[in-house]
Amino acid sequence: MKEESENNPEFWELRLYVAGQTPKSITAFANLKRLCEEHLAGKYHIEVIDLLENPKLARGDQILALPTLVRKLPEPIRKIIGDLSNTDRVLVGLDLRPRQVTSTKGE
């Protein structure tokens, strides 16, 4: 899988850090899978890291809260904390949708 991501700049490498099979972890994975299928079909790889099984892995990406999604590729690295239920926030956080610019004209 690594070769595919290195050869294809459009390939997305995502890591989801969780702590066991909690409702929030399960929801985060389901939301992430749905968003990837809708916006990145065939161009992504999700690695789920359970910190209950491998707590030392939290250091590498400086994980402070769970669940946390880390976009490894394309660079720059991005992090989103939570169950990923706010679709707009996740799409903006992953740079799949531009930030909405609010106009202050007339105020």
PyRosetta script that sets phi, psi and omega in degrees:
from pyrosetta import init, pose_from_sequence

init()
pose = pose_from_sequence("MKEESENNPEFWELRLYVAGQTPKSITAFANLKRLCEEHLAGKYHIEVIDLLENPKLARGDQILALPTLVRKLPEPIRKIIGDLSNTDRVLVGLDLRPRQVTSTKGE")
pose.set_psi(1, -32.3)
pose.set_omega(1, -178.8)
pose.set_phi(2, -61.5)
pose.set_psi(2, -43.5)
pose.set_omega(2, 179.8)
pose.set_phi(3, -59.2)
pose.set_psi(3, -41.6)
pose.set_omega(3, -179.2)
pose.set_phi(4, -60.8)
pose.set_psi(4, -42.9)
pose.set_omega(4, -178.8)
pose.set_phi(5, -70.1)
pose.set_psi(5, -34.0)
pose.set_omega(5, 179.9)
pose.set_phi(6, -72.2)
pose.set_psi(6, -32.8)
pose.set_omega(6, -178.5)
pose.set_phi(7, -84.0)
pose.set_psi(7, -14.4)
pose.set_omega(7, -175.6)
pose.set_phi(8, -126.2)
pose.set_psi(8, 103.2)
pose.set_omega(8, -178.2)
pose.set_phi(9, -65.0)
pose.set_psi(9, -14.9)
pose.set_omega(9, 178.8)
pose.set_phi(10, -86.9)
pose.set_psi(10, -0.5)
pose.set_omega(10, -176.3)
pose.set_phi(11, -82.8)
pose.set_psi(11, 136.3)
pose.set_omega(11, -177.5)
pose.set_phi(12, -107.0)
pose.set_psi(12, 127.5)
pose.set_omega(12, 176.8)
pose.set_phi(13, -110.8)
pose.set_psi(13, 115.6)
pose.set_omega(13, -174.6)
pose.set_phi(14, -121.4)
pose.set_psi(14, 140.8)
pose.set_omega(14, 175.5)
pose.set_phi(15, -122.4)
pose.set_psi(15, 130.2)
pose.set_omega(15, 177.0)
pose.set_phi(16, -112.9)
pose.set_psi(16, 114.7)
pose.set_omega(16, 177.8)
pose.set_phi(17, -91.9)
pose.set_psi(17, 128.1)
pose.set_omega(17, -179.9)
pose.set_phi(18, -134.4)
pose.set_psi(18, 171.8)
pose.set_omega(18, 175.2)
pose.set_phi(19, -126.2)
pose.set_psi(19, 83.9)
pose.set_omega(19, 179.9)
pose.set_phi(20, 78.2)
pose.set_psi(20, -172.2)
pose.set_omega(20, -177.3)
pose.set_phi(21, -94.6)
pose.set_psi(21, 55.8)
pose.set_omega(21, 178.2)
pose.set_phi(22, -76.5)
pose.set_psi(22, 159.9)
pose.set_omega(22, 177.2)
pose.set_phi(23, -55.3)
pose.set_psi(23, -39.3)
pose.set_omega(23, -179.7)
pose.set_phi(24, -66.1)
pose.set_psi(24, -39.9)
pose.set_omega(24, 178.5)
pose.set_phi(25, -65.3)
pose.set_psi(25, -44.0)
pose.set_omega(25, -179.7)
pose.set_phi(26, -64.7)
pose.set_psi(26, -42.6)
pose.set_omega(26, 177.8)
pose.set_phi(27, -63.4)
pose.set_psi(27, -43.2)
pose.set_omega(27, 179.7)
pose.set_phi(28, -59.9)
pose.set_psi(28, -45.0)
pose.set_omega(28, -179.7)
pose.set_phi(29, -64.9)
pose.set_psi(29, -43.8)
pose.set_omega(29, -179.9)
pose.set_phi(30, -62.1)
pose.set_psi(30, -43.9)
pose.set_omega(30, 179.0)
pose.set_phi(31, -64.4)
pose.set_psi(31, -42.5)
pose.set_omega(31, 179.8)
pose.set_phi(32, -63.5)
pose.set_psi(32, -45.9)
pose.set_omega(32, -179.8)
pose.set_phi(33, -59.5)
pose.set_psi(33, -43.4)
pose.set_omega(33, -179.5)
pose.set_phi(34, -63.4)
pose.set_psi(34, -47.2)
pose.set_omega(34, -179.8)
pose.set_phi(35, -62.5)
pose.set_psi(35, -41.4)
pose.set_omega(35, 179.5)
pose.set_phi(36, -64.0)
pose.set_psi(36, -42.6)
pose.set_omega(36, 179.3)
pose.set_phi(37, -64.6)
pose.set_psi(37, -36.1)
pose.set_omega(37, -179.3)
pose.set_phi(38, -74.7)
pose.set_psi(38, -36.7)
pose.set_omega(38, -170.0)
pose.set_phi(39, -115.0)
pose.set_psi(39, -17.8)
pose.set_omega(39, -175.1)
pose.set_phi(40, -133.9)
pose.set_psi(40, 26.2)
pose.set_omega(40, -173.2)
pose.set_phi(41, -47.1)
pose.set_psi(41, 122.8)
pose.set_omega(41, 178.0)
pose.set_phi(42, 76.8)
pose.set_psi(42, 2.9)
pose.set_omega(42, -175.9)
pose.set_phi(43, -123.7)
pose.set_psi(43, 27.1)
pose.set_omega(43, -176.5)
pose.set_phi(44, -145.2)
pose.set_psi(44, 159.0)
pose.set_omega(44, 172.9)
pose.set_phi(45, -137.0)
pose.set_psi(45, 127.9)
pose.set_omega(45, 178.5)
pose.set_phi(46, -107.6)
pose.set_psi(46, 126.7)
pose.set_omega(46, 173.2)
pose.set_phi(47, -112.4)
pose.set_psi(47, 121.3)
pose.set_omega(47, 178.7)
pose.set_phi(48, -98.2)
pose.set_psi(48, 126.1)
pose.set_omega(48, -180.0)
pose.set_phi(49, -116.6)
pose.set_psi(49, 116.6)
pose.set_omega(49, 179.7)
pose.set_phi(50, -92.0)
pose.set_psi(50, 110.6)
pose.set_omega(50, -176.6)
pose.set_phi(51, -74.1)
pose.set_psi(51, -10.4)
pose.set_omega(51, 172.1)
pose.set_phi(52, -71.4)
pose.set_psi(52, -31.2)
pose.set_omega(52, 178.9)
pose.set_phi(53, -86.9)
pose.set_psi(53, -36.3)
pose.set_omega(53, -176.4)
pose.set_phi(54, -134.7)
pose.set_psi(54, 70.5)
pose.set_omega(54, -175.3)
pose.set_phi(55, -61.3)
pose.set_psi(55, -27.2)
pose.set_omega(55, -178.2)
pose.set_phi(56, -67.3)
pose.set_psi(56, -21.0)
pose.set_omega(56, -178.8)
pose.set_phi(57, -69.4)
pose.set_psi(57, -13.9)
pose.set_omega(57, 179.2)
pose.set_phi(58, -68.2)
pose.set_psi(58, -27.5)
pose.set_omega(58, -177.0)
pose.set_phi(59, -64.4)
pose.set_psi(59, -42.2)
pose.set_omega(59, -175.2)
pose.set_phi(60, -55.0)
pose.set_psi(60, -44.0)
pose.set_omega(60, -179.8)
pose.set_phi(61, -103.4)
pose.set_psi(61, 11.8)
pose.set_omega(61, 178.2)
pose.set_phi(62, 51.5)
pose.set_psi(62, 57.9)
pose.set_omega(62, -178.7)
pose.set_phi(63, -82.3)
pose.set_psi(63, 124.5)
pose.set_omega(63, -177.9)
pose.set_phi(64, -114.1)
pose.set_psi(64, -20.5)
pose.set_omega(64, -178.7)
pose.set_phi(65, -142.1)
pose.set_psi(65, 157.7)
pose.set_omega(65, -178.5)
pose.set_phi(66, -130.9)
pose.set_psi(66, 149.7)
pose.set_omega(66, -10.1)
pose.set_phi(67, -71.8)
pose.set_psi(67, 151.8)
pose.set_omega(67, 176.1)
pose.set_phi(68, -131.6)
pose.set_psi(68, 131.9)
pose.set_omega(68, 174.7)
pose.set_phi(69, -99.8)
pose.set_psi(69, 131.9)
pose.set_omega(69, 177.2)
pose.set_phi(70, -119.4)
pose.set_psi(70, 124.0)
pose.set_omega(70, 173.4)
pose.set_phi(71, -90.9)
pose.set_psi(71, 108.8)
pose.set_omega(71, -179.8)
pose.set_phi(72, -81.9)
pose.set_psi(72, -45.2)
pose.set_omega(72, 177.4)
pose.set_phi(73, -133.5)
pose.set_psi(73, 144.4)
pose.set_omega(73, -3.6)
pose.set_phi(74, -71.9)
pose.set_psi(74, 153.2)
pose.set_omega(74, 178.3)
pose.set_phi(75, -71.5)
pose.set_psi(75, 155.2)
pose.set_omega(75, 4.9)
pose.set_phi(76, -78.2)
pose.set_psi(76, 160.3)
pose.set_omega(76, 177.5)
pose.set_phi(77, -64.4)
pose.set_psi(77, 137.3)
pose.set_omega(77, 177.5)
pose.set_phi(78, -128.7)
pose.set_psi(78, 150.2)
pose.set_omega(78, 177.7)
pose.set_phi(79, -129.0)
pose.set_psi(79, 140.4)
pose.set_omega(79, 175.6)
pose.set_phi(80, -133.4)
pose.set_psi(80, 126.5)
pose.set_omega(80, -178.1)
pose.set_phi(81, -102.2)
pose.set_psi(81, 138.8)
pose.set_omega(81, 175.2)
pose.set_phi(82, 123.3)
pose.set_psi(82, -171.6)
pose.set_omega(82, -175.4)
pose.set_phi(83, -87.7)
pose.set_psi(83, 6.3)
pose.set_omega(83, 174.8)
pose.set_phi(84, 63.7)
pose.set_psi(84, 25.4)
pose.set_omega(84, -178.6)
pose.set_phi(85, -80.5)
pose.set_psi(85, -19.8)
pose.set_omega(85, 177.1)
pose.set_phi(86, -86.9)
pose.set_psi(86, 90.9)
pose.set_omega(86, -173.0)
pose.set_phi(87, -55.2)
pose.set_psi(87, -47.4)
pose.set_omega(87, -178.5)
pose.set_phi(88, -59.8)
pose.set_psi(88, -43.7)
pose.set_omega(88, -179.3)
pose.set_phi(89, -63.3)
pose.set_psi(89, -40.7)
pose.set_omega(89, -180.0)
pose.set_phi(90, -67.3)
pose.set_psi(90, -45.2)
pose.set_omega(90, -179.6)
pose.set_phi(91, -62.9)
pose.set_psi(91, -40.2)
pose.set_omega(91, 176.2)
pose.set_phi(92, -67.1)
pose.set_psi(92, -43.8)
pose.set_omega(92, -179.2)
pose.set_phi(93, -62.0)
pose.set_psi(93, -32.9)
pose.set_omega(93, 178.7)
pose.set_phi(94, -88.5)
pose.set_psi(94, -1.5)
pose.set_omega(94, -176.0)
pose.set_phi(95, 66.0)
pose.set_psi(95, 31.7)
pose.set_omega(95, 174.1)
pose.set_phi(96, -92.8)
pose.set_psi(96, -14.7)
pose.set_omega(96, 178.1)
pose.set_phi(97, -142.3)
pose.set_psi(97, 135.7)
pose.set_omega(97, 179.5)
pose.set_phi(98, -68.0)
pose.set_psi(98, 151.2)
pose.set_omega(98, 176.0)
pose.set_phi(99, -62.5)
pose.set_psi(99, 141.7)
pose.set_omega(99, 176.4)
pose.set_phi(100, -77.0)
pose.set_psi(100, 126.0)
pose.set_omega(100, 178.5)
pose.set_phi(101, -95.2)
pose.set_psi(101, 121.4)
pose.set_omega(101, 179.3)
pose.set_phi(102, -91.8)
pose.set_psi(102, 131.5)
pose.set_omega(102, -178.0)
pose.set_phi(103, -83.0)
pose.set_psi(103, 139.1)
pose.set_omega(103, 177.4)
pose.set_phi(104, -111.7)
pose.set_psi(104, 16.8)
pose.set_omega(104, 178.2)
pose.set_phi(105, -63.5)
pose.set_psi(105, 136.5)
pose.set_omega(105, 175.5)
pose.set_phi(106, 80.2)
pose.set_psi(106, 5.1)
pose.set_omega(106, 179.2)
pose.set_phi(107, -102.3)
pose.dump_pdb("model.pdb")
